Amino acid sequence: SVRLDAWDEAQVEFMASHGNEAARATFESKVPPFYYRPTFSDCQLLREQWIRAKYERQEFVHVEKQEPYSTGYREGLLWKRGRDNGQFLSRKFVLTEREGALKYFNKNDAKEPKAVMKIEHLNATFQPAKMGHPHGLQVTYLKDNSTRNIFIYHEDGKEIVDWFNALRAARFHYLQVAFPGASDADLVPKLSRNYLKEGYMEKTGPKQTEGFRKRWFTMDDRRLMYFKDPLDAFARGEVFIGSKESGYTVLEGLPLSTQGHHWPHGITIVTPDRKFLFTCETESDQREWIAAFQKVVDRPMLPQEYAVEAHFKHKP
């Protein structure tokens, strides 16, 4: 935690008297395996709440204090961004491990949920900069095998971090049942994931004759999604990026005949079916995107990823 936050004198004195290892043995003795342990690269909210949970609330000394995120059920009001008008409105959310779902309701007394998000395909990642709110959380799930985004926050930092860890707990228990032989160490990396890379690039269509258009891109594992606006609910399109063994390649630059792009730094992704052409505004953007794509292409595909690839090929 030393690199996580600015320390005041009282905290420094406290740590000096307890010693880092001794303090960890005491204050981290009962951290649940699913609880997210932030690193120095995580957002301020996660780092702050980790320190408060450890030392101020002593949640990992007194197990009963973990109830908000460990019981398998949670409900409450969260601010949710409207899909069409972009306004944040208060909505009731219910997380139930028994049903394997996160649901939200447009009215508190509504019988039927507006959406049911299966824990199996759910991801949550904090997005304060993108959402313009320090407690902003992006939740994604699959709807008809396309990615759907919802953007939520709570004014209270502890509340939204408790929701985040409750979602991770639900995913953990789902995966324990789905993969009975797997160790905690195998499952924990699958509970939630940050995106490999996000940002603006230009793209052209499949015929590569129309002009390039600026789009917001999100690289989520092997799914490259593009949006007109970073906070859109649905992607305009998704591209599956497989491994080099399956015929996927990332190249710097564009084919010589390419026209209609405004940004100078090109990237070509070659798939078994076609080429995808992108341009970046700066050379550093280009380098970062190529590194993100290359990381995925260099990784052999898992058996279940072949099924995802097949679905992409048969998309209308």
C-alpha positions in Angstrom: 0.0 0.0 0.0 3.0 2.3 0.4 2.8 3.4 -3.3 -1.0 3.7 -3.3 -1.6 6.9 -1.5 -0.2 10.1 0.1 0.3 9.4 3.8 -0.4 11.7 6.6 1.8 11.8 9.8 -0.5 9.7 11.9 -0.5 6.9 9.2 3.3 7.0 9.0 3.5 6.8 12.8 1.0 3.9 12.8 2.9 2.0 10.2 6.2 2.6 11.9 4.9 1.2 15.2 3.2 -1.8 13.6 5.7 -2.7 10.8 4.5 -3.5 7.3 4.7 -7.3 7.5 3.1 -7.4 11.0 0.4 -5.0 9.9 -0.3 -7.2 6.8 -0.5 -10.3 9.0 -3.1 -8.6 11.2 -5.1 -6.3 8.8 -5.1 -8.6 5.8 -5.6 -11.9 7.6 -9.1 -12.6 6.3 -9.2 -10.9 2.8 -11.7 -13.0 0.7 -10.0 -14.4 -2.4 -12.5 -12.5 -4.7 -11.8 -9.1 -3.0 -10.0 -6.8 -5.4 -6.5 -5.8 -4.2 -5.6 -2.6 -6.1 -2.2 -1.8 -7.5 -0.6 1.7 -7.8 -2.0 1.9 -11.4 -5.7 1.6 -10.3 -8.0 4.5 -9.8 -7.9 6.7 -6.6 -11.2 5.3 -5.4 -10.1 1.7 -5.3 -6.8 2.5 -3.6 -8.5 4.7 -1.0 -11.3 2.2 -0.2 -8.7 -0.6 0.1 -6.8 1.3 2.8 -10.0 2.4 4.6 -11.3 -1.2 4.5 -8.1 -2.5 5.9 -7.2 0.0 8.7 -10.3 2.2 9.3 -13.1 -0.4 9.1 -10.8 -3.5 9.7 -13.0 -5.5 7.4 -10.3 -8.2 7.0 -10.0 -8.7 10.8 -13.8 -8.9 11.5 -15.4 -11.2 8.9 -19.0 -9.9 9.8 -18.0 -6.5 8.3 -17.7 -8.2 4.8 -21.4 -8.9 4.7 -22.2 -6.1 2.1 -20.3 -8.0 -0.6 -20.1 -11.6 0.6 -23.7 -12.8 1.2 -24.6 -13.6 -2.4 -27.4 -11.0 -2.5 -27.4 -7.2 -2.7 -29.9 -4.6 -3.6 -29.9 -0.8 -3.7 -30.2 2.3 -5.7 -27.5 3.4 -8.2 -27.3 6.2 -10.7 -27.5 4.8 -14.2 -26.9 6.6 -17.5 -29.8 6.5 -19.9 -29.1 4.7 -23.1 -30.6 7.3 -25.4 -30.6 10.7 -23.5 -27.4 10.3 -21.5 -29.0 11.4 -18.3 -28.2 9.7 -15.0 -31.3 8.5 -13.2 -31.7 6.6 -10.0 -32.5 2.9 -10.6 -33.0 -0.1 -8.3 -30.4 -2.9 -8.8 -30.6 -6.4 -7.5 -27.7 -8.9 -7.5 -28.7 -12.5 -6.8 -26.2 -15.4 -6.9 -29.1 -17.9 -6.6 -30.4 -16.7 -10.0 -26.9 -16.0 -11.3 -27.9 -12.5 -12.4 -27.7 -8.7 -11.9 -31.0 -7.0 -12.6 -32.2 -3.5 -12.7 -35.7 -2.0 -12.5 -36.9 1.3 -13.9 -39.3 1.8 -11.0 -38.7 0.7 -7.4 -42.0 -1.2 -7.3 -41.7 -2.7 -10.8 -42.5 -6.5 -10.9 -40.3 -7.1 -14.0 -36.7 -6.0 -14.4 -35.7 -3.8 -17.3 -32.6 -5.9 -17.9 -31.2 -9.2 -16.6 -27.4 -9.5 -16.9 -26.1 -13.1 -16.5 -23.2 -13.3 -14.0 -21.6 -15.8 -16.5 -20.9 -13.1 -19.1 -20.6 -10.0 -16.8 -17.6 -7.7 -16.4 -17.2 -4.5 -14.3 -14.4 -2.0 -14.5 -14.0 1.5 -12.9 -13.9 4.3 -15.6 -13.7 7.6 -13.7 -12.0 9.5 -16.5 -14.3 8.2 -19.3 -17.5 8.8 -17.3 -16.4 12.1 -15.8 -17.2 10.8 -12.2 -14.7 9.6 -9.6 -17.0 6.7 -8.7 -18.0 5.7 -12.3 -18.3 2.0 -13.0 -18.8 0.4 -16.4 -20.6 -2.9 -16.4 -20.7 -5.0 -19.6 -22.6 -8.1 -20.5 -23.6 -10.1 -23.5 -27.0 -9.6 -25.1 -27.6 -11.8 -28.2 -23.9 -12.3 -28.1 -23.2 -8.6 -28.6 -21.6 -6.5 -25.9 -23.9 -4.1 -24.0 -22.5 -1.4 -21.7 -24.2 0.2 -18.8 -22.6 3.1 -16.8 -23.4 3.5 -13.1 -22.2 5.3 -10.0 -23.0 5.9 -6.3 -22.2 9.1 -4.5 -20.7 7.0 -1.7 -17.3 5.5 -2.6 -17.7 2.6 -0.2 -21.1 1.7 -1.7 -19.9 1.4 -5.3 -16.7 -0.5 -4.3 -18.9 -2.9 -2.3 -21.1 -3.4 -5.4 -17.9 -4.1 -7.4 -16.7 -6.7 -5.0 -20.2 -8.2 -4.7 -20.1 -8.7 -8.5 -16.6 -10.3 -8.2 -17.9 -12.6 -5.4 -20.8 -13.7 -7.5 -18.5 -14.4 -10.5 -16.1 -16.3 -8.2 -18.9 -18.6 -6.8 -20.2 -19.1 -10.4 -16.8 -20.1 -11.6 -16.2 -22.4 -8.7 -19.2 -24.4 -9.8 -18.4 -24.2 -13.5 -14.7 -25.3 -12.9 -14.8 -27.5 -9.8 -11.1 -28.5 -10.1 -9.7 -25.0 -10.5 -7.7 -23.3 -7.7 -8.5 -19.8 -6.4 -5.3 -18.6 -8.2 -6.8 -19.9 -11.5 -10.2 -18.3 -10.9 -9.3 -14.8 -9.5 -7.9 -13.4 -12.7 -11.2 -14.2 -14.4 -13.4 -12.3 -12.0 -13.1 -8.9 -13.7 -10.8 -7.4 -16.2 -9.6 -4.0 -17.3 -9.5 -3.2 -21.0 -6.2 -3.8 -22.8 -6.5 -0.4 -24.5 -9.1 2.2 -25.3 -9.0 5.4 -27.4 -9.8 7.0 -30.7 -8.7 5.6 -34.1 -10.1 6.1 -37.6 -11.5 3.1 -39.5 -12.8 2.4 -43.0 -15.4 -0.1 -44.2 -15.0 -3.7 -45.6 -14.6 -2.5 -49.2 -12.0 0.1 -48.1 -13.3 2.5 -50.6 -15.3 4.8 -48.3 -13.6 7.5 -46.2 -12.2 6.8 -42.8 -14.3 7.7 -39.8 -13.2 8.6 -36.2 -14.5 6.0 -33.7 -13.9 5.2 -30.1 -12.3 1.7 -29.8 -12.2 -0.7 -26.8 -10.0 -3.7 -26.8 -11.6 -6.2 -24.4 -9.5 -9.4 -24.5 -10.1 -10.7 -28.1 -13.1 -8.4 -28.8 -12.2 -5.1 -30.5 -15.3 -3.0 -30.3 -15.9 0.4 -31.9 -18.4 3.1 -30.8 -19.4 6.5 -32.1 -19.2 7.9 -28.6 -17.2 6.4 -25.6 -20.4 6.1 -23.5 -22.6 4.4 -26.1 -24.6 1.4 -24.9 -23.9 -0.8 -27.9 -20.9 -1.1 -30.2 -21.3 -0.1 -33.9 -19.3 -3.2 -34.6 -17.0 -5.8 -33.1 -14.0 -7.6 -34.5 -12.7 -10.9 -33.2 -8.9 -11.0 -33.0 -7.5 -14.6 -32.9 -4.0 -16.0 -32.7 -1.2 -16.1 -35.2 -1.6 -19.9 -35.4 -5.2 -19.2 -36.7 -4.1 -16.7 -39.4 -4.2 -13.4 -37.6 -1.5 -10.8 -38.1 -0.9 -7.2 -37.0 1.1 -4.9 -39.5 2.3 -1.4 -39.1 1.1 0.9 -41.9 -1.6 0.6 -44.6 -1.7 -0.9 -48.1 -0.2 1.5 -50.6 -3.5 2.2 -52.5 -5.3 3.3 -49.3 -6.9 6.8 -49.5 -9.3 8.9 -47.4 -7.6 8.9 -44.0 -6.8 12.0 -42.1 -4.5 10.5 -39.5 -1.0 9.4 -40.7 -0.1 6.4 -38.5 -1.7 3.2 -40.0 -2.4 -0.3 -38.7 -3.5 -3.3 -40.7 -5.1 -6.3 -39.0 -5.1 -9.4 -41.2 -7.7 -12.0 -40.4 -8.5 -15.2 -42.3 -11.4 -13.4 -44.0 -10.4 -9.8 -44.6 -8.1 -6.9 -43.7 -9.1 -4.2 -41.2 -7.5 -0.8 -41.6 -7.1 1.7 -38.9 -5.2 5.0 -38.4 -3.9 6.7 -35.3 -3.3 10.4 -34.7 0.1 10.0 -33.1 3.0 7.6 -33.4 2.8 6.7 -29.7 -0.9 5.8 -30.1 0.0 3.6 -33.0 2.7 1.9 -31.0 0.4 1.3 -28.0 -2.4 -0.2 -30.2 0.0 -2.5 -32.1 1.4 -3.7 -28.7 -2.1 -4.4 -27.5 -3.1 -6.3 -30.7 0.2 -8.2 -30.7 -0.2 -9.3 -27.1 -3.5 -11.0 -28.1 -2.3 -12.4 -31.4 0.7 -14.0 -29.7 -1.5 -15.8 -27.2 -2.8 -19.3 -28.3 -6.5 -19.5 -28.5 -8.5 -21.4 -25.8 -11.0 -24.1 -26.9 -14.0 -21.8 -26.0 -12.5 -18.9 -28.0 -12.9 -21.0 -31.2 -16.7 -21.0 -30.6 -16.7 -17.2 -30.2 -14.6 -16.9 -33.4 -17.1 -19.1 -35.3 -20.0 -16.9 -34.1 -18.3 -13.8 -35.4 -17.8 -15.4 -38.8 -21.5 -16.2 -39.0 -22.7 -12.7 -37.9 -25.1 -11.2 -40.5 
